[in-house]
Amino acid sequence: MEPYGLAQLGAEDNSEESRKLLQDLADNWTVLWPKMRDRLENGIADYGVKLNLSGCEFLATVAAVEKGCYKSEEADIFVRFEFETEPVPVWDFFIRGSHLAHFQPVF
């Protein structure tokens, strides 16, 4: 998946559940990515982070949202973006289908 530059998305392991999470994310990527990009751009501007997303390489970790945990009533998938520039927060997304339930920077 190439939003701006090269994005490497990976799950916690190679289990069937992890593969399904990645597939669900891929199936909804064309709808999700514009929303995610807007949230990232606004977050970068709001927090004064020096990061240009254009051509940026980053990693994204994908995991299931565990029942009873934060945002579990609203989201099934947790995605964390990590960029290679410092100091930059990580950026967390909580997703269900093509809906962004929550977004937050973590410093």
C-alpha positions in Angstrom: 0.0 0.0 0.0 1.5 3.3 -1.0 -0.2 6.3 0.5 2.6 9.0 0.1 5.8 6.9 0.0 6.5 3.4 1.1 4.4 2.1 3.9 5.2 -1.3 5.4 2.3 -2.7 7.3 2.8 -5.7 9.5 0.9 -7.7 12.1 2.1 -9.0 15.4 2.5 -12.5 14.1 1.7 -14.7 11.1 -1.5 -16.2 12.6 -4.7 -16.6 10.6 -6.2 -13.8 12.8 -3.3 -11.4 11.9 -3.6 -12.2 8.2 -7.4 -11.5 8.4 -6.7 -8.2 10.0 -4.3 -7.2 7.3 -6.7 -8.3 4.6 -9.6 -6.4 6.2 -7.4 -3.3 6.3 -6.3 -3.7 2.7 -10.0 -4.2 1.6 -10.9 -0.8 3.1 -7.6 1.0 2.4 -8.9 3.2 -0.4 -11.7 4.6 1.9 -9.6 4.6 5.1 -6.3 6.2 3.8 -7.7 9.6 2.9 -9.3 9.9 6.4 -6.1 8.7 8.0 -4.0 11.0 6.0 -6.2 14.0 6.9 -5.9 13.1 10.6 -2.1 12.7 10.3 -1.7 16.0 8.5 -3.9 17.8 11.1 -2.1 16.2 14.0 1.3 17.1 12.6 0.2 20.7 12.2 -1.6 20.9 15.6 1.4 19.5 17.5 4.0 21.4 15.6 5.8 18.2 14.5 8.4 18.7 11.8 7.4 16.0 9.4 6.6 16.1 5.7 4.5 13.1 4.7 5.3 13.5 1.0 7.6 10.6 0.1 8.0 9.6 3.7 8.8 6.0 4.6 7.1 4.6 7.6 6.1 1.4 9.4 2.6 0.5 10.6 1.8 -2.1 13.1 -1.6 -3.7 12.9 -3.2 -5.6 15.8 -6.7 -6.6 17.0 -8.3 -4.5 19.6 -8.9 -6.8 22.6 -12.3 -7.0 24.1 -12.6 -4.9 27.3 -9.7 -2.7 26.3 -9.7 1.0 25.2 -12.1 1.6 22.3 -13.0 -2.1 22.0 -16.7 -1.1 21.7 -16.0 1.0 18.7 -13.0 -0.6 16.9 -11.7 -4.0 15.8 -8.4 -3.0 14.4 -5.5 -1.0 16.0 -3.0 0.6 13.6 0.2 2.4 14.9 2.2 4.5 12.5 5.9 5.1 13.2 8.0 7.5 11.1 11.8 7.5 10.9 12.3 11.1 11.9 12.9 12.2 15.5 11.5 13.4 17.7 8.1 12.4 16.4 5.2 10.8 18.3 3.7 7.6 17.1 0.2 7.9 15.7 -2.6 5.5 16.7 -5.8 4.7 14.8 -8.7 2.6 16.0 -10.7 1.2 13.1 -13.8 -0.8 12.4 -14.4 -1.6 8.7 -14.0 1.7 6.8 -14.8 3.8 9.9 -12.1 5.6 11.9 -13.3 5.3 15.5 -10.4 7.2 17.1 -7.1 8.8 16.4 -4.4 10.0 18.8 -0.7 10.9 18.9 1.4 9.2 21.5 4.5 11.0 22.7 
